[in-house]
């Protein structure tokens, strides 16, 4: 703990000034739009299902349209479980689930910020803390989804494998959140 107390300011993880914690309404809207009903969740579910369909995973679900939609439903349910674990635990701990961009800083600083935000978040006071709720969602959702998966993977093995991959995906998502609006502006001029 002493190491983190010393290292956090050096890593750019000190308390955020003028931080406003999430309200209950913001938490609910973030949960619904980020975990259940959004184009992002639909796209991730359909894209993940397409990859699973190509890899014939799981084989028992077949290769036709029914198999594809079973995969899409399974991926959607997994994302819903992940978001439920993340949002619920974040609310209980007072952790923030929002992503804050830093467009006024250099590209290297912004990249570091996006990557740090993969593992850290803010508590109610604006202090930077390890994002336990995000890690629990990333590792817990694959464990839960192994219960309905026809191959009956070992929940722990599935959780560790998919959760670690999920950290990499979350880092990529944060980079997109950080730089996506700038790319959109550069390409579309908006």
Secondary structure, 3 states (H helix, E strand, C coil): CHHHHHHHHHCCCCCCCCCCCCCHHHHHHHHHHHHHCCHHHHHHHHHHHHHHHHCCCCHHHCCCHHHHHHHHHHHHHHHHHHHHHHHHHHHHHCCCCCCCCCCCCCHHHHHHHHHHHHHEEECCCCCEEECHHHHHHHHHHHHHHCCCCCCCCCHHHHHHHHHHHHHHHHHHHHHHHHHHHHHHHHHHCC
